[in-house]
Amino acid sequence: MGCRKVVPAAALVRFVCRGTELVPDPSRVAPGRGAWLHPDPACIDLARRRGGFARSLHRKVDDAVLGEFASAVVSGDWPGWSMGLPKG
């Protein structure tokens, strides 16, 4: 959705909407339409600038959580790493 590269789902992070709020779904089982993204700050920035979440999820979304997610990815503190996701 950000860089639009095709990779296995295991290398991506799933996001879903709760109302209009965008939240990561590291377990990949939350109900609803999901949007998939590389855990890479550059890819996160591209998705945000291009409006990829709204387009993929077919609704207006509040992507404020992406700043926190990008910081956690960069610092290595994102909980998805403990679930076996490859680092950026």
MDTraj code that builds the backbone (N, CA, C; nanometers):
import mdtraj as md
import numpy as np

residues = "MET GLY CYS ARG LYS VAL VAL PRO ALA ALA ALA LEU VAL ARG PHE VAL CYS ARG GLY THR GLU LEU VAL PRO ASP PRO SER ARG VAL ALA PRO GLY ARG GLY ALA TRP LEU HIS PRO ASP PRO ALA CYS ILE ASP LEU ALA ARG ARG ARG GLY GLY PHE ALA ARG SER LEU HIS ARG LYS VAL ASP ASP ALA VAL LEU GLY GLU PHE ALA SER ALA VAL VAL SER GLY ASP TRP PRO GLY TRP SER MET GLY LEU PRO LYS GLY".split()
xyz = np.array([
    [0.0822, -0.1183, 0.0000],
    [0.0000, 0.0000, 0.0000],
    [0.0872, 0.1254, 0.0000],
    [0.2019, 0.1192, 0.0632],
    [0.2915, 0.2341, 0.0622],
    [0.3817, 0.2308, -0.0590],
    [0.4762, 0.1354, -0.0597],
    [0.5697, 0.1246, -0.1719],
    [0.5142, 0.0365, -0.2833],
    [0.4089, -0.0370, -0.2550],
    [0.3387, -0.1226, -0.3513],
    [0.4201, -0.2420, -0.3999],
    [0.5237, -0.2807, -0.3254],
    [0.5996, -0.4001, -0.3606],
    [0.5208, -0.5233, -0.3173],
    [0.5299, -0.6283, -0.3949],
    [0.4617, -0.7528, -0.3630],
    [0.5584, -0.8421, -0.2858],
    [0.5195, -0.8760, -0.1635],
    [0.5996, -0.9632, -0.0771],
    [0.5041, -1.0570, -0.0034],
    [0.5561, -1.1631, 0.0576],
    [0.4690, -1.2516, 0.1358],
    [0.4029, -1.1765, 0.2516],
    [0.2827, -1.2191, 0.2861],
    [0.2080, -1.1541, 0.3953],
    [0.2859, -1.1559, 0.5259],
    [0.3714, -1.2548, 0.5457],
    [0.4491, -1.2641, 0.6695],
    [0.5424, -1.1447, 0.6888],
    [0.5745, -1.0739, 0.5815],
    [0.6634, -0.9586, 0.5894],
    [0.5884, -0.8274, 0.6072],
    [0.4550, -0.8329, 0.6189],
    [0.3733, -0.7127, 0.6279],
    [0.2995, -0.7041, 0.7609],
    [0.2566, -0.5846, 0.7936],
    [0.1764, -0.5599, 0.9134],
    [0.0352, -0.5252, 0.8679],
    [-0.0642, -0.5838, 0.9332],
    [-0.2036, -0.5566, 0.8983],
    [-0.2583, -0.4448, 0.9875],
    [-0.3352, -0.3556, 0.9271],
    [-0.4050, -0.2493, 0.9995],
    [-0.5535, -0.2640, 0.9729],
    [-0.6352, -0.2306, 1.0721],
    [-0.7806, -0.2295, 1.0581],
    [-0.8343, -0.1003, 1.1175],
    [-0.9602, -0.0701, 1.0883],
    [-1.0252, 0.0489, 1.1444],
    [-1.1154, 0.0098, 1.2595],
    [-1.1113, 0.0887, 1.3624],
    [-1.2060, 0.0830, 1.4734],
    [-1.2768, 0.2166, 1.4699],
    [-1.3936, 0.2204, 1.4085],
    [-1.4602, 0.3486, 1.3817],
    [-1.3838, 0.4164, 1.2704],
    [-1.3261, 0.5319, 1.2987],
    [-1.2400, 0.5969, 1.2003],
    [-1.0932, 0.5884, 1.2409],
    [-1.0650, 0.5268, 1.3540],
    [-0.9276, 0.5182, 1.4037],
    [-0.8573, 0.3958, 1.3462],
    [-0.7390, 0.4166, 1.2947],
    [-0.6570, 0.3110, 1.2384],
    [-0.5759, 0.2460, 1.3493],
    [-0.5780, 0.1136, 1.3574],
    [-0.5009, 0.0423, 1.4600],
    [-0.4265, -0.0752, 1.3971],
    [-0.3027, -0.1026, 1.4455],
    [-0.2307, -0.2200, 1.3960],
    [-0.2974, -0.3475, 1.4451],
    [-0.2901, -0.4517, 1.3672],
    [-0.3461, -0.5822, 1.4027],
    [-0.2351, -0.6871, 1.3904],
    [-0.1421, -0.6899, 1.4868],
    [-0.0290, -0.7830, 1.4752],
    [-0.0706, -0.9296, 1.4758],
    [-0.1845, -0.9622, 1.5337],
    [-0.2302, -1.1011, 1.5348],
    [-0.2945, -1.1410, 1.4023],
    [-0.3300, -1.0405, 1.3187],
    [-0.3874, -1.0607, 1.1852],
    [-0.5220, -1.1322, 1.1848],
    [-0.5976, -1.1169, 1.2924],
    [-0.7268, -1.1850, 1.3007],
    [-0.8429, -1.0924, 1.3351],
    [-0.8184, -0.9629, 1.3496],
    [-0.9264, -0.8699, 1.3831],
    [-1.0286, -0.8681, 1.2704],
    [-1.1573, -0.8557, 1.3052],
    [-1.2597, -0.8535, 1.2009],
    [-1.2526, -0.7265, 1.1175],
    [-1.3024, -0.7361, 0.9972],
    [-1.3088, -0.6195, 0.9102],
    [-1.2031, -0.6202, 0.8026],
    [-1.2162, -0.5242, 0.7135],
    [-1.1225, -0.5089, 0.6022],
    [-0.9870, -0.4679, 0.6570],
    [-0.8827, -0.5286, 0.6072],
    [-0.7479, -0.4966, 0.6515],
    [-0.6675, -0.4289, 0.5424],
    [-0.5700, -0.3514, 0.5834],
    [-0.4748, -0.2887, 0.4926],
    [-0.3360, -0.3344, 0.5364],
    [-0.2535, -0.3733, 0.4420],
    [-0.1235, -0.4330, 0.4712],
    [-0.0114, -0.3376, 0.4330],
    [0.0933, -0.3349, 0.5169],
    [0.2009, -0.2379, 0.4998],
    [0.3320, -0.2966, 0.5493],
    [0.4423, -0.2603, 0.4832],
    [0.5743, -0.2996, 0.5327],
    [0.6035, -0.2265, 0.6634],
    [0.6670, -0.2916, 0.7581],
    [0.7083, -0.2222, 0.8808],
    [0.8366, -0.1429, 0.8552],
    [0.8255, -0.0422, 0.7724],
    [0.9386, 0.0400, 0.7302],
    [0.8928, 0.1860, 0.7294],
    [0.9656, 0.2745, 0.7975],
    [0.9224, 0.4153, 0.8038],
    [0.9001, 0.4800, 0.6676],
    [0.9811, 0.4464, 0.5671],
    [0.9634, 0.5052, 0.4338],
    [0.8316, 0.4589, 0.3717],
    [0.7980, 0.3331, 0.3899],
    [0.6730, 0.2791, 0.3362],
    [0.5531, 0.3401, 0.4098],
    [0.5658, 0.3574, 0.5396],
    [0.4606, 0.4200, 0.6200],
    [0.4349, 0.5622, 0.5705],
    [0.5427, 0.6359, 0.5459],
    [0.5300, 0.7735, 0.4983],
    [0.4624, 0.7783, 0.3610],
    [0.5006, 0.6879, 0.2708],
    [0.4375, 0.6834, 0.1387],
    [0.2879, 0.6547, 0.1490],
    [0.2512, 0.5585, 0.2323],
    [0.1095, 0.5243, 0.2487],
    [0.0306, 0.6424, 0.3023],
    [0.0888, 0.7121, 0.3959],
    [0.0205, 0.8288, 0.4543],
    [0.0046, 0.9391, 0.3509],
    [0.1114, 0.9726, 0.2771],
    [0.1066, 1.0812, 0.1799],
    [0.0141, 1.0507, 0.0621],
    [0.0092, 0.9251, 0.0211],
    [-0.0727, 0.8864, -0.0937],
    [-0.2187, 0.8577, -0.0585],
    [-0.2515, 0.8574, 0.0700],
    [-0.3883, 0.8261, 0.1100],
    [-0.4207, 0.6781, 0.0930],
    [-0.3193, 0.5950, 0.1077],
    [-0.3361, 0.4519, 0.0853],
    [-0.4320, 0.3837, 0.1809],
    [-0.4354, 0.4276, 0.3054],
    [-0.5250, 0.3632, 0.4021],
    [-0.6706, 0.3889, 0.3682],
    [-0.7042, 0.5119, 0.3388],
    [-0.8433, 0.5444, 0.3040],
    [-0.8861, 0.4687, 0.1784],
    [-0.7960, 0.4596, 0.0824],
    [-0.8282, 0.3890, -0.0418],
    [-0.8443, 0.2389, -0.0165],
    [-0.7532, 0.1791, 0.0583],
    [-0.7586, 0.0350, 0.0838],
    [-0.8748, -0.0052, 0.1729],
    [-0.9068, 0.0788, 0.2696],
    [-1.0111, 0.0456, 0.3663],
    [-1.1486, 0.0980, 0.3247],
    [-1.1537, 0.1714, 0.2160],
    [-1.2807, 0.2246, 0.1627],
    [-1.3530, 0.3134, 0.2628],
    [-1.2766, 0.3935, 0.3362],
    [-1.3371, 0.4873, 0.4313],
    [-1.2334, 0.5899, 0.4741],
    [-1.2821, 0.6992, 0.5292],
    [-1.1928, 0.8008, 0.5836],
    [-1.1341, 0.7469, 0.7139],
    [-1.0038, 0.7629, 0.7312],
    [-0.9388, 0.7116, 0.8518],
    [-0.8545, 0.8192, 0.9175],
    [-0.8416, 0.8076, 1.0483],
    [-0.7519, 0.8932, 1.1252],
    [-0.6209, 0.8162, 1.1364],
    [-0.5191, 0.8612, 1.0637],
    [-0.3934, 0.7876, 1.0629],
    [-0.2906, 0.8427, 1.1617],
    [-0.3363, 0.9062, 1.2688],
    [-0.2450, 0.9605, 1.3695],
    [-0.1589, 0.8522, 1.4328],
    [-0.2099, 0.7305, 1.4409],
    [-0.1355, 0.6208, 1.5009],
    [-0.0096, 0.5873, 1.4207],
    [-0.0038, 0.6270, 1.2943],
    [0.1112, 0.5930, 1.2114],
    [0.2410, 0.6558, 1.2612],
    [0.2324, 0.7753, 1.3187],
    [0.3527, 0.8375, 1.3750],
    [0.4091, 0.7546, 1.4883],
    [0.3216, 0.7068, 1.5762],
    [0.3653, 0.6213, 1.6868],
    [0.4193, 0.4884, 1.6346],
    [0.3516, 0.4330, 1.5352],
    [0.3939, 0.3068, 1.4779],
    [0.5318, 0.3210, 1.4140],
    [0.5523, 0.4288, 1.3373],
    [0.6823, 0.4517, 1.2735],
    [0.7920, 0.4651, 1.3775],
    [0.7646, 0.5359, 1.4871],
    [0.8640, 0.5509, 1.5938],
    [0.8977, 0.4162, 1.6568],
    [0.7956, 0.3337, 1.6786],
    [0.8181, 0.2015, 1.7377],
    [0.8961, 0.1115, 1.6427],
    [0.8706, 0.1232, 1.5137],
    [0.9447, 0.0435, 1.4154],
    [1.0915, 0.0832, 1.4178],
    [1.1177, 0.2130, 1.4162],
    [1.2553, 0.2623, 1.4140],
    [1.3296, 0.2223, 1.5412],
    [1.2635, 0.2327, 1.6558],
    [1.3296, 0.2025, 1.7830],
    [1.3350, 0.0528, 1.8127],
    [1.2590, -0.0266, 1.7377],
    [1.2575, -0.1709, 1.7621],
    [1.1652, -0.2118, 1.8743],
    [1.0784, -0.1206, 1.9189],
    [0.9891, -0.1476, 2.0317],
    [0.8508, -0.1953, 1.9920],
    [0.8245, -0.2140, 1.8631],
    [0.6909, -0.2543, 1.8213],
    [0.6649, -0.3996, 1.8610],
    [0.5494, -0.4301, 1.9242],
    [0.5219, -0.5654, 1.9727],
    [0.5192, -0.6728, 1.8646],
    [0.4971, -0.6352, 1.7407],
    [0.4937, -0.7328, 1.6327],
    [0.6252, -0.8062, 1.6143],
    [0.7356, -0.7427, 1.6559],
    [0.8651, -0.8096, 1.6397],
    [0.8681, -0.9385, 1.7212],
    [0.8036, -0.9380, 1.8376],
    [0.8042, -1.0595, 1.9208],
    [0.7135, -1.1668, 1.8629],
    [0.6343, -1.1324, 1.7598],
    [0.5447, -1.2295, 1.6964],
    [0.6086, -1.2876, 1.5706],
    [0.7380, -1.2623, 1.5503],
    [0.8079, -1.3229, 1.4393],
    [0.8109, -1.2428, 1.3114],
    [0.7590, -1.1188, 1.3127],
    [0.7660, -1.0376, 1.1912],
    [0.9098, -0.9938, 1.1674],
    [0.9535, -0.9951, 1.0418],
    [1.0910, -0.9499, 1.0123],
    [1.1031, -0.8005, 1.0338],
    [1.2171, -0.7567, 1.0825],
    [1.2388, -0.6132, 1.1035],
    [1.2728, -0.5467, 0.9726],
    [1.1968, -0.4341, 0.9442],
    [1.2116, -0.3469, 0.8299],
    [1.3055, -0.3924, 0.7266],
])
top = md.Topology()
chain = top.add_chain()
for i, resn in enumerate(residues, 1):
    res = top.add_residue(resn, chain, resSeq=i)
    for name in ("N", "CA", "C"):
        top.add_atom(name, md.element.get_by_symbol(name[0]), res)
traj = md.Trajectory(xyz[None], top)
